[in-house]
Structures are given as C-alpha cells and as structure tokens.
C-alpha cells in the first residue's frame, strides 16, 4: 500500500468564497444560534479540509464557536504523523484541533466507523458541542444509495445520507443516556470534484490517503474504482447524478410519509403499506430490528400492548 500524499500549492491559502450552493448548504441547516459550539470531524483529507476551511468563514458570519477533532485509527504505519500534520494545518487556519487515537485496532470498515463515532460522541460531550459537522458530499450519498441497493435495501434506504440527524452523546455520570445533539452535513449538495477544484483554487493543502484508492481496503472503494466506471459505460449520463435524483425523490417520499403518519387520526384506517410503515417506526423506537416478516405480521411484536396501541 502506498504512502499518503500531500496535495498543496506554494501560494498562501485564500479565504473561501461562500456563495451559491455552498452558502445554501450552511443556511439550509439553520438555525445556527449565536455562540453555538460546533465540533468538526476532520481527517486531513480534501473533504474535511474543505469543511473546516469554509466553516471558519461561515462561523465568523454567524458568530459560532468550534474545534476540530482528528481521529487516528492507527490502522497503518505513519497514521500518527499524518494526524499530527492534519492538526497543524487546522491550527494554521485558526481552528483549535486535537487528535484522538483509537485504543483498540478495529478489524473492518464497520468497526472503524463505530469506533470513530464513539470518539466523536465522547469529545462532543467533553466540549459541550451543540452540533457535530461532517464532510459527506454528494458523491458519498450516491455511493451509499448504490451500496444499499446491492445489499437489499427497501425504499427507505434510497433516501441516502441525511443532511441532519440526531446524535446521542454519552452521559458523563455513566448512567442512562446523555444529551442529544445534531449531526449536520453542509456539503451534501457538492460533488467531490468541485471540492478539490475549490481547494486548488484557494491553494489549500490536504492529504490524499492511499487507502481511499485501494479496492481491497473497503467495499466503498471497490464500488468507486470498479463498479462506477462500468456503470458510466452503460448509463445514458452520469450515474452519480442519476443516483442523486433517485435519492432526492426518495427523501421527499420519506418526509411525506412521516408527515402523513404523524398526522393520521387513525393508523388502522390507512392503506396496508402505510400501516406496515407505522409498525416499522414503532420497532425502531423500541430499538428492535425491522424485518419484512415483522411488519407484515405485527402480532409478532413483543410488547404486551401489541400493534393496536400504535397511533392511539
């Protein structure tokens, strides 16, 4: 596996131009109460570097406070030095930043993700964060939809990555649940190529992680390197754009469905499909697994109240 590569320019970084879809991405996540604390999840790569660069400009406009956290997964040699370099570049921008290292090496992609979110939750609690900002972009959302399709998702999974969602923090006392804050993703309308072009134009350095180009490292890499190029040869247009159109419509459908279920006076009077979705929501609220068998046969619910209690 190759070494990380610093992509940079000799010129001094310039302030970002907050306009168009970039500014709208931040504004759409309002409200941003003054003096709110934002924790930025950064890796030193192009996407999170762009998030930090543009957030700093927006924070000055909106009166926000913030810090960045760089998680060192410790999964390969040199990762500690790269994390330190990422922190140094964030400090140069004017953003307070720290490194946290995973204590136990995660063995696969899912374990690393869970461990990373665990660290982010812990730091968010320590810092008193109101929001956790993440650098997912349009390509990430489209790739997520395609991965879910291949793994057997239902309509709900076609909605892609949400622009915002609740994030549970640990309770400092160790008993029960802690605060709930929001994960916010202001870059979801931007393409990966646009992000890199803007960084180059602004002479902002970032690190290219070689594992992001290694198909053997993660399923998402195999999709990006092996599957999407094939789809481009048979699609009538850009497959990423096609997936984003599907994702946008699915997200609108999901929102409409949730609104309908929320305001329905009697769940039992709804069509069968919508009743099943109400049962599915009830299972999620209980922290139980949602399966086709369970929502098609709600008598399988373990709660003694049974499905008749839903919506009443």
C-alpha positions, 0 to 999 in steps of 0.5 A: 500500500502506498504512502499518503500524499500531500496535495498543496500549492506554494501560494498562501491559502485564500479565504473561501468564497461562500456563495451559491450552493455552498452558502445554501448548504450552511443556511439550509441547516439553520438555525445556527444560534449565536455562540453555538459550539460546533465540533468538526470531524476532520481527517486531513483529507480534501473533504474535511479540509474543505469543511473546516476551511469554509466553516471558519468563514461561515462561523465568523458570519454567524458568530459560532464557536468550534474545534476540530477533532482528528481521529487516528485509527492507527490502522497503518504505519505513519497514521500518527504523523499524518494526524499530527500534520492534519492538526497543524494545518487546522491550527494554521487556519485558526481552528483549535484541533486535537487528535484522538487515537483509537485504543483498540485496532478495529478489524473492518470498515464497520468497526472503524466507523463505530469506533470513530463515532464513539470518539466523536460522541465522547469529545462532543460531550467533553466540549459541550458541542451543540452540533457535530459537522461532517464532510459527506458530499454528494458523491458519498450519498450516491455511493451509499444509495448504490451500496444499499441497493446491492445489499437489499435495501427497501425504499427507505434506504434510497433516501441516502445520507441525511443532511441532519440527524440526531446524535446521542452523546454519552452521559458523563455520570455513566448512567442512562443516556446523555444529551442529544445533539445534531449531526449536520452535513453542509456539503451534501449538495457538492460533488467531490470534484468541485471540492478539490477544484475549490481547494486548488483554487484557494491553494489549500493543502490536504492529504490524499490517503492511499487507502481511499484508492485501494479496492481491497481496503473497503467495499466503498472503494471497490464500488468507486474504482470498479463498479462506477466506471462500468456503470458510466459505460452503460448509463445514458449520463452520469450515474452519480447524478442519476443516483442523486435524483433517485435519492432526492425523490426518495427523501421527499417520499420519506418526509411525506410519509412521516408527515402523513403518519404523524398526522393520521387520526387513525393508523388502522384506517390507512392503506396496508403499506402505510400501516406496515410503515407505522409498525416499522417506526414503532420497532425502531423506537423500541430499538428492535430490528425491522424485518419484512416478516415483522411488519407484515405480521405485527402480532409478532411484536413483543410488547404486551400492548401489541400493534393496536396501541400504535397511533392511539 
